[in-house]
Amino acid sequence: MVTSNKTALRVGRLVKAHGLKGAFKLELYTDSPEQRFAPGAVLDLQVPESSPWFGKKVEVAELRFYNSMPVLFLKDITDRTAAETLVKAILLVNADLDETPEEEDAWFDHQLVGLGVIRDGIKVGEVIRVEHFPAQDLLVVKTDANPEVLVPFVKAIVPVVDMTSRTVTVTPPIGLFEEVLPELVATPAEGSAALADAAEAAEAADADDDLNPEYADE
């Protein structure tokens, strides 16, 4: 039996066509864009089965930055009409399972999935996937009472990721895990205010704590 030691890492998403020459506005899921999008780099595509690009690969022609916005040019995509057919595609690279990001306090998605989630010394769930959004990343946590709890992946709320013990420690606000810790249940008003405060705190923390979004599913 042959076991693959590779995994697909998400490194970017083609947000929209840019200009008339086949370029794309690119949402980065990596802190190493110059490496992942070097000229000649070949990328796999995550697209619907109905897409004409399903099962195909693309080759990077050039990555440019305009006013800090990444713009990607792909080989053989030379006009806006062709570019429109690839909009919203996720770009993937194959990497070794034991590969780790160069940045400190950074992990790929597959390294985070399966970690136990610890709150106040109690295991409250398990990370089942990582979601990437422009403002911040989210850990999707499965608990006994809730199939999906969305936890902002910022230092203020996830202060510790321990790969040795295979756990993450969370310090969420009241209103996030009350189903599994009923003694902490807040009133509806308190819970709503707490979640609003958490979102505000997470956004502020995200500005200070640029955790690597190259968390593979990356």
C-alpha positions as CSV (number, residue, x, y, z in Angstrom):
1,M,0.0,0.0,0.0
2,V,1.4,3.4,-1.0
3,T,0.7,6.3,1.3
4,S,1.1,9.8,0.1
5,N,3.2,12.2,2.1
6,K,1.8,15.2,0.3
7,T,-1.0,17.6,1.1
8,A,-2.7,20.4,-0.9
9,L,-2.1,23.8,0.5
10,R,-4.3,26.8,-0.3
11,V,-2.2,29.7,-1.3
12,G,-4.6,32.1,-2.8
13,R,-8.0,32.8,-4.4
14,L,-8.7,34.6,-7.7
15,V,-11.1,37.3,-6.5
16,K,-11.9,39.1,-9.8
17,A,-10.6,39.9,-13.2
18,H,-8.3,43.0,-13.3
19,G,-7.8,45.1,-16.4
20,L,-8.1,43.8,-20.0
21,K,-5.0,41.6,-20.2
22,G,-6.1,38.6,-18.2
23,A,-4.8,39.6,-14.8
24,F,-6.5,38.8,-11.5
25,K,-6.9,40.5,-8.2
26,L,-5.5,37.9,-5.8
27,E,-6.5,37.2,-2.2
28,L,-3.4,35.7,-0.5
29,Y,-3.5,32.8,1.8
30,T,0.3,32.7,2.2
31,D,3.0,34.8,3.9
32,S,5.4,33.8,1.2
33,P,3.8,35.1,-2.1
34,E,7.2,35.6,-3.8
35,Q,7.9,31.9,-3.3
36,R,4.5,30.5,-4.0
37,F,3.8,32.7,-7.0
38,A,7.3,32.8,-8.6
39,P,7.2,32.8,-12.4
40,G,6.9,29.3,-13.7
41,A,5.2,27.9,-10.5
42,V,2.5,25.4,-11.4
43,L,-0.7,25.5,-9.3
44,D,-3.6,23.2,-8.9
45,L,-7.1,24.5,-9.0
46,Q,-10.0,24.0,-6.6
47,V,-13.1,24.7,-8.8
48,P,-16.6,23.2,-9.2
49,E,-16.8,20.0,-11.3
50,S,-18.9,22.0,-13.8
51,S,-16.1,24.4,-14.4
52,P,-14.1,24.1,-17.7
53,W,-11.0,24.3,-15.5
54,F,-11.8,21.3,-13.3
55,G,-8.9,18.9,-13.1
56,K,-6.5,21.4,-14.8
57,K,-3.5,23.3,-13.6
58,V,-2.3,26.9,-14.2
59,E,1.2,28.4,-14.5
60,V,2.3,31.7,-13.0
61,A,3.5,34.3,-15.4
62,E,4.1,37.1,-12.9
63,L,2.9,38.5,-9.6
64,R,2.8,42.3,-9.2
65,F,1.7,44.6,-6.4
66,Y,-0.3,47.7,-7.1
67,N,-0.8,49.9,-4.1
68,S,-0.1,46.9,-2.0
69,M,-2.8,44.9,-3.8
70,P,-1.5,41.6,-5.3
71,V,-2.3,41.1,-9.0
72,L,-1.6,37.8,-10.6
73,F,-0.8,37.0,-14.3
74,L,-1.2,33.5,-15.5
75,K,0.4,31.9,-18.6
76,D,-2.0,31.7,-21.6
77,I,-4.6,33.8,-19.9
78,T,-4.3,36.9,-22.0
79,D,-7.7,38.7,-21.9
80,R,-10.4,39.6,-19.5
81,T,-12.9,37.1,-21.0
82,A,-10.6,34.2,-20.3
83,A,-9.9,35.5,-16.8
84,E,-13.6,35.7,-16.0
85,T,-13.8,31.9,-16.3
86,L,-11.3,31.4,-13.5
87,V,-12.7,34.0,-11.0
88,K,-13.3,32.5,-7.5
89,A,-10.9,29.6,-8.1
90,I,-8.8,28.5,-5.2
91,L,-5.1,28.1,-6.0
92,L,-3.3,25.1,-4.5
93,V,0.2,23.8,-4.2
94,N,1.4,20.3,-3.2
95,A,3.7,20.3,-0.1
96,D,5.2,17.7,2.2
97,L,3.0,16.8,5.2
98,D,6.0,17.6,7.5
99,E,6.7,21.0,5.9
100,T,6.2,23.9,8.3
101,P,5.9,27.7,7.6
102,E,9.1,29.7,8.0
103,E,7.3,32.2,10.1
104,E,7.1,31.8,13.9
105,D,3.7,31.0,15.3
106,A,2.3,29.9,12.0
107,W,0.7,26.7,10.9
108,F,-0.8,25.1,7.9
109,D,-4.5,24.1,8.0
110,H,-3.8,20.4,8.0
111,Q,-1.6,20.8,11.1
112,L,-4.5,22.5,13.0
113,V,-7.3,20.2,12.0
114,G,-7.8,17.6,14.7
115,L,-6.3,19.6,17.6
116,G,-8.2,19.4,20.9
117,V,-9.7,22.8,22.0
118,I,-9.0,23.6,25.7
119,R,-10.9,26.2,27.7
120,D,-10.2,26.7,31.4
121,G,-8.4,23.4,31.5
122,I,-11.4,21.5,30.0
123,K,-11.5,20.0,26.5
124,V,-14.6,21.6,24.9
125,G,-14.2,20.4,21.3
126,E,-11.9,19.7,18.3
127,V,-10.8,21.8,15.3
128,I,-12.5,20.4,12.2
129,R,-11.3,23.0,9.7
130,V,-9.9,26.5,9.2
131,E,-11.8,29.2,7.3
132,H,-10.0,32.1,5.7
133,F,-11.5,35.5,5.4
134,P,-10.1,38.9,4.5
135,A,-10.4,40.3,8.0
136,Q,-9.1,37.2,9.9
137,D,-9.0,33.4,9.9
138,L,-11.5,31.3,11.9
139,L,-11.0,28.0,13.6
140,V,-14.2,25.9,13.1
141,V,-14.6,23.8,16.3
142,K,-17.0,20.9,16.8
143,T,-18.4,20.4,20.3
144,D,-20.8,17.9,21.8
145,A,-23.5,20.5,21.7
146,N,-22.7,22.4,18.5
147,P,-21.4,21.0,15.2
148,E,-19.7,24.3,14.4
149,V,-18.4,27.0,16.7
150,L,-16.5,29.8,14.9
151,V,-13.5,31.0,16.8
152,P,-11.4,34.0,15.6
153,F,-7.9,32.7,15.1
154,V,-6.1,35.6,16.8
155,K,-3.7,35.7,19.7
156,A,-6.3,37.4,22.0
157,I,-8.7,34.5,21.7
158,V,-6.3,31.6,20.8
159,P,-3.2,32.4,22.9
160,V,-1.6,28.9,22.7
161,V,-1.2,26.4,20.0
162,D,0.7,23.3,21.3
163,M,1.7,20.9,18.7
164,T,3.3,18.6,21.2
165,S,0.1,18.0,23.1
166,R,-2.0,18.5,20.0
167,T,-4.2,21.2,21.6
168,V,-5.1,24.8,21.3
169,T,-6.0,26.9,24.3
170,V,-8.9,29.3,23.8
171,T,-10.0,32.3,25.9
172,P,-13.2,33.2,24.2
173,P,-15.8,35.7,25.4
174,I,-19.0,34.7,27.1
175,G,-21.4,33.6,24.4
176,L,-19.3,31.3,22.3
177,F,-19.1,28.0,24.2
178,E,-22.0,28.2,26.7
179,E,-23.6,25.0,25.4
180,V,-20.7,23.0,26.8
181,L,-20.1,25.2,29.8
182,P,-23.6,26.1,31.1
183,E,-22.3,27.7,34.2
184,L,-21.0,30.5,32.1
185,V,-24.2,31.2,30.2
186,A,-24.9,35.0,29.8
187,T,-28.2,36.7,29.3
188,P,-29.1,37.4,25.7
189,A,-28.1,41.0,26.0
190,E,-24.8,40.1,27.7
191,G,-24.1,37.4,25.1
192,S,-24.8,39.8,22.2
193,A,-22.6,42.5,23.7
194,A,-19.9,40.0,24.4
195,L,-19.8,38.7,20.9
196,A,-19.7,42.2,19.6
197,D,-16.8,43.0,21.9
198,A,-15.1,39.8,20.8
199,A,-15.4,40.7,17.1
200,E,-14.0,44.2,17.9
201,A,-11.2,42.7,20.0
202,A,-10.4,40.1,17.4
203,E,-10.2,42.7,14.6
204,A,-7.8,44.8,16.7
205,A,-5.7,41.8,17.7
206,D,-5.5,40.7,14.1
207,A,-3.8,43.9,13.2
208,D,-1.1,43.2,15.8
209,D,-1.0,39.5,15.2
210,D,-0.6,38.6,11.6
211,L,-0.8,34.8,11.9
212,N,0.1,33.1,8.7
213,P,-2.9,32.5,6.6
214,E,-1.1,29.8,4.6
215,Y,-2.9,27.3,6.8
216,A,-3.3,24.6,4.4
217,D,-6.3,23.0,3.6
218,E,-4.2,24.5,3.4
